[in-house]
Amino acid sequence: MADLVDVLRADHEQTLHLLDLLLRAPTGRGEDNLRANEMTQELVILCSGHEAVEEMHFWPAVRELVPRGIELTDAGLEQERAAKWVLHHLNGRVPEDVEYGDLLREFAEATRAHIAFEQDEVWPPFLEAIGLPAREELGAAAVRDKRIAPTRPHPGTPATPRVLGTAGRMTALADRALDAVLGRGRRFAAGQGGAGTAEEEPGPGDAAEGLPPPE
């Protein structure tokens, strides 16, 4: 079984890899813009699912079981909320747009800072406070829920397990139904393998836990 920290670390590495590729990607020509847009959508899908499962499984455990857990959780969730608003706006842009480059750089800066905070300040006390069997149970739940997580950021919604498990369920279904219509995300499955993994995402008929749309 996968330790939750290993599941999150794999997502972080994939996210940083995609950001590096996007920040160095050429744009301007039609083919270059198409590839950059595909990678941008991969980034949006990956990060949307990752944050959803963290809010369902990681941050509640930190809040309840880790010393200074409330303080660490509040700081981490505020960082994620700010980054999700940037991702929300980036999701509506294509590389040809004037705002695209600034939004991508802003999201990259926020994401790198948040990953450093989480890995350097939260993971050490989390690993000390929570034993491997519990972390493996959380990891299994995270892997399961990533397959049915939302595929778009919904930053206007409270990041609580109760919301994610009730009202958010329909939002994730709506995300995936729209993806099926648009053919979005078919080259890679959210939370599955590395960047560019050629797998089909779960269909819109799967149960889902997600976030309601922004206000």
VEXDREN-2710 file (C-alpha; in Angstrom, 1 decimal):
% VEXDREN-2710
k/r/px/py/pz
1/MET/0.0/0.0/0.0
2/ALA/1.1/3.6/-0.7
3/ASP/2.1/5.9/2.1
4/LEU/0.1/9.1/1.8
5/VAL/3.3/11.1/1.8
6/ASP/4.6/9.1/-1.2
7/VAL/1.4/9.7/-3.1
8/LEU/1.6/13.5/-2.4
9/ARG/5.3/13.5/-3.3
10/ALA/4.7/11.9/-6.7
11/ASP/2.1/14.6/-7.4
12/HIS/4.5/17.3/-6.3
13/GLU/7.2/16.0/-8.6
14/GLN/4.9/15.7/-11.5
15/THR/3.5/19.2/-11.0
16/LEU/7.0/20.8/-10.8
17/HIS/8.0/18.9/-13.9
18/LEU/5.0/20.2/-15.8
19/LEU/5.7/23.7/-14.7
20/ASP/9.3/23.5/-15.8
21/LEU/8.2/22.2/-19.2
22/LEU/5.6/24.9/-19.6
23/LEU/7.9/27.8/-18.5
24/ARG/10.4/26.7/-21.1
25/ALA/7.9/25.7/-23.8
26/PRO/8.1/27.7/-27.1
27/THR/4.9/29.4/-28.1
28/GLY/3.8/31.5/-31.1
29/ARG/3.4/28.8/-33.7
30/GLY/0.1/26.8/-33.9
31/GLU/1.7/23.5/-33.1
32/ASP/3.7/24.9/-30.2
33/ASN/0.6/26.6/-28.8
34/LEU/-1.4/23.4/-29.1
35/ARG/1.1/21.4/-27.1
36/ALA/1.4/24.1/-24.5
37/ASN/-2.3/24.2/-24.1
38/GLU/-2.4/20.4/-23.7
39/MET/0.2/20.6/-20.9
40/THR/-1.7/23.4/-19.3
41/GLN/-4.8/21.3/-19.1
42/GLU/-2.8/18.4/-17.8
43/LEU/-1.5/20.7/-15.0
44/VAL/-5.0/21.9/-14.2
45/ILE/-6.4/18.4/-14.0
46/LEU/-3.5/17.1/-11.9
47/CYS/-3.5/20.1/-9.4
48/SER/-7.3/20.1/-9.1
49/GLY/-7.4/16.4/-8.1
50/HIS/-4.3/16.7/-5.9
51/GLU/-5.7/19.6/-3.8
52/ALA/-9.1/17.9/-3.5
53/VAL/-7.6/14.7/-1.9
54/GLU/-5.3/16.8/0.3
55/GLU/-8.3/18.6/1.6
56/MET/-10.2/15.3/2.1
57/HIS/-7.4/13.3/3.7
58/PHE/-4.1/15.1/4.5
59/TRP/-5.1/18.4/6.1
60/PRO/-7.8/17.0/8.4
61/ALA/-5.2/14.5/9.7
62/VAL/-2.6/17.3/10.2
63/ARG/-5.2/19.5/12.0
64/GLU/-6.2/16.8/14.4
65/LEU/-3.0/14.9/15.1
66/VAL/0.0/17.0/14.4
67/PRO/1.5/19.5/17.0
68/ARG/0.6/23.1/15.8
69/GLY/-1.8/21.3/13.4
70/ILE/-4.4/24.0/13.3
71/GLU/-1.9/26.7/12.6
72/LEU/-0.1/24.6/9.9
73/THR/-3.4/23.6/8.3
74/ASP/-4.8/27.1/8.2
75/ALA/-1.6/28.3/6.5
76/GLY/-1.5/25.5/4.0
77/LEU/-5.1/25.8/3.0
78/GLU/-4.8/29.6/2.6
79/GLN/-1.8/29.1/0.3
80/GLU/-3.8/26.5/-1.7
81/ARG/-6.9/28.7/-1.9
82/ALA/-4.8/31.6/-3.3
83/ALA/-3.1/29.3/-5.9
84/LYS/-6.4/27.8/-6.9
85/TRP/-7.7/31.3/-7.8
86/VAL/-4.7/31.8/-10.1
87/LEU/-5.2/28.3/-11.6
88/HIS/-8.9/29.1/-12.1
89/HIS/-8.0/32.1/-14.3
90/LEU/-5.2/30.2/-16.0
91/ASN/-7.7/27.5/-17.0
92/GLY/-9.6/30.0/-19.0
93/ARG/-6.6/31.1/-21.0
94/VAL/-4.6/29.7/-24.0
95/PRO/-1.0/30.4/-24.8
96/GLU/-1.9/33.0/-27.3
97/ASP/-3.6/35.2/-24.6
98/VAL/-1.7/38.2/-23.3
99/GLU/-2.4/37.1/-19.6
100/TYR/-1.3/33.5/-20.1
101/GLY/2.4/34.0/-19.3
102/ASP/1.9/36.2/-16.3
103/LEU/-0.7/33.8/-14.8
104/LEU/1.6/30.7/-15.4
105/ARG/4.5/32.4/-13.7
106/GLU/2.3/33.5/-10.8
107/PHE/1.0/30.0/-10.4
108/ALA/4.5/28.5/-10.6
109/GLU/5.8/30.8/-7.9
110/ALA/2.9/30.1/-5.6
111/THR/3.0/26.4/-6.1
112/ARG/6.8/26.1/-5.5
113/ALA/6.4/28.1/-2.3
114/HIS/3.5/25.9/-1.1
115/ILE/5.3/22.7/-1.9
116/ALA/8.3/23.8/0.0
117/PHE/6.2/24.8/3.0
118/GLU/4.3/21.5/3.0
119/GLN/7.4/19.3/2.6
120/ASP/9.7/21.2/4.8
121/GLU/7.4/22.4/7.6
122/VAL/4.4/20.0/7.6
123/TRP/5.7/16.6/6.5
124/PRO/8.3/16.2/9.3
125/PRO/5.8/16.5/12.2
126/PHE/3.2/14.6/10.2
127/LEU/5.6/11.6/9.7
128/GLU/6.5/11.7/13.4
129/ALA/2.9/11.9/14.6
130/ILE/1.2/9.4/12.3
131/GLY/2.5/5.9/12.0
132/LEU/3.0/4.0/8.7
133/PRO/-0.2/1.9/8.9
134/ALA/-2.4/5.0/9.3
135/ARG/-0.4/6.7/6.5
136/GLU/-0.9/3.8/4.2
137/GLU/-4.7/3.8/4.9
138/LEU/-4.8/7.5/4.1
139/GLY/-2.7/6.8/1.0
140/ALA/-5.1/4.2/-0.3
141/ALA/-8.0/6.5/0.2
142/ALA/-6.2/9.3/-1.7
143/VAL/-5.3/7.1/-4.6
144/ARG/-9.0/5.9/-4.8
145/ASP/-10.4/9.4/-4.6
146/LYS/-8.0/11.0/-7.1
147/ARG/-9.6/8.8/-9.8
148/ILE/-12.9/10.5/-9.2
149/ALA/-11.7/13.9/-8.1
150/PRO/-12.7/17.3/-9.8
151/THR/-10.7/18.2/-12.9
152/ARG/-11.0/22.0/-12.5
153/PRO/-10.2/24.3/-9.6
154/HIS/-13.2/25.5/-7.5
155/PRO/-11.6/28.1/-5.2
156/GLY/-14.8/29.6/-3.9
157/THR/-15.7/26.6/-1.9
158/PRO/-14.7/25.8/1.8
159/ALA/-12.0/23.2/1.8
160/THR/-13.7/20.8/4.3
161/PRO/-14.3/17.1/4.0
162/ARG/-18.0/17.5/4.7
163/VAL/-18.4/19.9/1.6
164/LEU/-16.1/17.8/-0.5
165/GLY/-18.1/14.6/0.3
166/THR/-21.6/16.1/-0.3
167/ALA/-22.2/19.1/-2.5
168/GLY/-18.9/18.7/-4.2
169/ARG/-19.8/15.2/-5.5
170/MET/-22.0/16.7/-8.2
171/THR/-19.4/19.2/-9.2
172/ALA/-16.8/16.6/-9.9
173/LEU/-19.4/14.6/-11.9
174/ALA/-20.1/17.8/-13.9
175/ASP/-16.4/18.4/-14.5
176/ARG/-16.0/14.9/-15.9
177/ALA/-19.2/15.0/-17.9
178/LEU/-18.0/18.2/-19.6
179/ASP/-14.5/16.7/-20.1
180/ALA/-16.2/13.8/-21.9
181/VAL/-18.0/16.2/-24.2
182/LEU/-14.9/18.3/-25.0
183/GLY/-12.5/15.3/-25.2
184/ARG/-10.4/17.0/-22.5
185/GLY/-7.9/15.1/-20.5
186/ARG/-8.1/11.9/-22.5
187/ARG/-4.3/11.8/-23.0
188/PHE/-3.7/11.5/-19.3
189/ALA/-5.6/10.4/-16.3
190/ALA/-5.7/12.6/-13.2
191/GLY/-3.5/11.2/-10.5
192/GLN/-2.3/8.2/-12.7
193/GLY/1.4/7.8/-13.4
194/GLY/3.7/10.6/-14.7
195/ALA/3.2/13.5/-17.0
196/GLY/1.6/12.6/-20.2
197/THR/0.3/9.2/-19.1
198/ALA/-1.8/7.8/-21.8
199/GLU/-4.8/6.5/-19.9
200/GLU/-8.5/7.2/-20.0
201/GLU/-10.0/9.1/-17.1
202/PRO/-13.0/7.5/-15.2
203/GLY/-16.2/8.3/-17.1
204/PRO/-18.8/10.7/-15.9
205/GLY/-20.9/7.9/-14.5
206/ASP/-18.3/7.2/-11.7
207/ALA/-19.1/8.4/-8.2
208/ALA/-17.1/11.5/-7.4
209/GLU/-16.1/13.7/-4.6
210/GLY/-15.2/17.3/-5.5
211/LEU/-15.8/21.0/-5.1
212/PRO/-18.7/23.2/-6.0
213/PRO/-18.1/25.9/-8.6
214/PRO/-16.7/29.3/-7.5
215/GLU/-19.2/31.9/-6.3
END
